[in-house]
Amino acid sequence: MTIWRNWFKSETAGRANSEYDRARDLLAALDRGGLPLHPSRINEIARDLGLEVSRKAPLHETIERIRAALKRHDDY
């Protein structure tokens, strides 16, 4: 949980990051074992990337869609 808390603190402190930087930071925290405590933050990041996300969408699907959006962006 500490990793997730650290990510959240950096998330609120550095609003100047691009939407892609925020998404990368999120995925890095999750890959290190963090737990998403605020699904609305995940959805906000996905929407900032241009994804349409239902509030009822499963969180793991939204995270995978964020991964795919970053891959498309990085491959471009």
C-alpha positions in Angstrom: 0.0 0.0 0.0 2.9 2.3 0.6 3.8 2.4 -3.1 0.3 3.4 -4.0 0.3 6.1 -1.4 3.6 7.4 -2.7 2.2 7.5 -6.2 -0.9 9.3 -5.0 1.2 11.9 -3.2 3.3 12.5 -6.3 0.1 12.6 -8.4 -1.4 15.4 -6.4 1.9 17.3 -6.0 2.9 17.4 -9.7 -0.1 18.4 -11.8 2.3 19.7 -14.5 2.8 16.1 -15.8 1.3 15.2 -19.1 -1.5 12.7 -19.2 1.0 10.1 -20.6 3.4 10.7 -17.7 0.6 10.3 -15.2 -0.5 7.1 -16.9 3.1 5.8 -16.9 3.5 6.6 -13.2 0.2 4.8 -12.4 1.3 1.7 -14.2 4.7 1.7 -12.7 3.2 1.9 -9.2 0.8 -0.9 -10.0 3.6 -3.1 -11.5 5.6 -2.6 -8.3 2.7 -4.1 -6.3 0.6 -1.1 -5.5 -3.2 -1.4 -5.1 -5.5 1.1 -6.7 -7.5 2.7 -3.9 -9.3 5.3 -6.0 -11.0 3.9 -9.1 -12.1 7.4 -10.0 -8.4 8.4 -10.4 -7.8 5.5 -12.8 -10.9 6.5 -14.8 -9.7 10.2 -14.8 -6.3 9.2 -16.2 -8.0 7.0 -18.9 -10.3 9.8 -19.9 -7.3 12.2 -20.1 -5.8 9.8 -22.6 -9.0 10.1 -24.7 -10.6 6.8 -23.6 -14.3 6.5 -23.0 -14.7 4.8 -19.6 -17.9 3.8 -17.9 -18.1 4.1 -14.2 -19.2 0.5 -14.2 -16.2 -0.7 -16.2 -14.1 -3.3 -14.3 -10.9 -1.6 -13.0 -8.6 -4.2 -14.5 -10.1 -3.6 -18.0 -9.5 0.1 -17.7 -5.9 -0.5 -16.6 -5.3 -2.7 -19.6 -6.9 -0.1 -21.9 -4.5 2.5 -20.4 -1.6 0.1 -21.1 -2.7 -0.3 -24.7 -3.1 3.5 -25.2 0.4 4.1 -23.9 1.8 1.4 -26.2 0.1 3.0 -29.2 1.4 6.4 -28.1 5.0 5.1 -27.6 5.0 3.2 -30.9 3.8 6.2 -32.8 
